[in-house]
Amino acid sequence: MPPVSRPPASEPFRIDARPRAGGATVLAVAGEVDLVSAPELAAAIAAAGGGPVVVDLSEVVFMDSSGLNVILQATRSARAEGWSFAVAPQLSEPVARLFELTAMDGYLPFDGRA
């Protein structure tokens, strides 16, 4: 069986951190969140942790279980350590589908209803 391939990401992986009124840090993520890039997302969340953090995944073109695990671990850490973590409600189609298939859309805190 030939290997499965995906088309290249429409844009390279990147994370842009920006402050938001009220003291939250918004991490706008773009590109693919996978085994290679997930540690970078985890590091960005950890660097902004301790204060309110919102992760914007609206520009993510692909996310695998590695990325999902980073979001899940951040949710658990925030709850255990008493800091605020949420996912922005505007999701790209691939991320929305992943959250739906894994039932995380009912578990994760979303900004505005967290």
N, C-alpha and C positions, 0 to 999 in steps of 0.2 A: 504494500500500500504506500503510495507517495505521501510525503509529509504535507500536512495542512499548512497553508500559508495565509496570511492576512495581507491586505493592501497596506502600504505604509501609512503611518499616521498623517493626518492632514497638517499637523503642526507638531513641532518638537515639544517634549515634556517641559513644563515650566510651572513654577509657583510664584505668584506675585502676592506679597504680604502688604496689606494696607490697613491703616487704622480706621475705625468707624466711630461715629459719635456714640458716646456712652462707654468708651474704653475697650470695645471688642476689637480683636484683630481678625480681619477677613483674609483667608488664604484662598486666592483664586487659582485653581488648578486647571491646567490645559494639557492636551495630548493624551498619551497612554499611561495608565497607572497599572504597572505590572511588577513582576518579580525584580526587575532592574530598578524601576523608579520608586517603588513603594517605600524603601528605606529613606529616601529623600523626603517624601511626604511625612513619614513618621518623625523625622528629625525636625521638620518645619513646625509640626504640631507641638512637639516637645519644647521647642524654642519659644513658642508663643503661649505655652501652657501656663497654668496658674492664674491666668486672666481669662476673660471670655474669648473663645475662639469659635469662629464660624468658617466652615469649609465650603467653598463654592465649587461645585463639580459640573457646572453647566457647560464648560468647554472641554470636558473629558470625552475623548472619542472611543476609548476602550478601558475597561477595568476588569481585572481578574480577581481571584480569591485573595491574592496578596494585598491588593488595594482595599478590598472589603475588610480584611483582617485589620489593617491599620485604622480604618474608621471605627470598627468594632472595639478595638483596644483603646482608642482615644475616648470612646463613649464610656467604657468601663472605668478607665483611669479617672476621668472627670467626676463620675459619680462617687467613686471611692475616696477621692482626694478633695472633693468639694469645690471644684472649679467648673465653669460653664463651658460646655462644648455642644455645638449644634451643626447640622448640615443645612446649607441654604436650600430652600424648597424648590428652586428652579434646577432641575436635573436634566442632563443630556439624555437622549433616548436610551443609549446603551447602559448608562448607570441606573436609570429608572427601571429598566427591564431586569438588571441584576438584582436590585433591591427587592423588586416584586417577586422574582423567582426564589429568592432566599428568605422571603418574609421579613427582611430587614426594614422595609418601608413602614411596618407597624411597630418596630422596636427602637429605631434610631430617633434621637431628638432632632426635630427640624426647627430651624430658626422661625420664630413667630409663634410656635406652639410648644417650644421646649420648656 
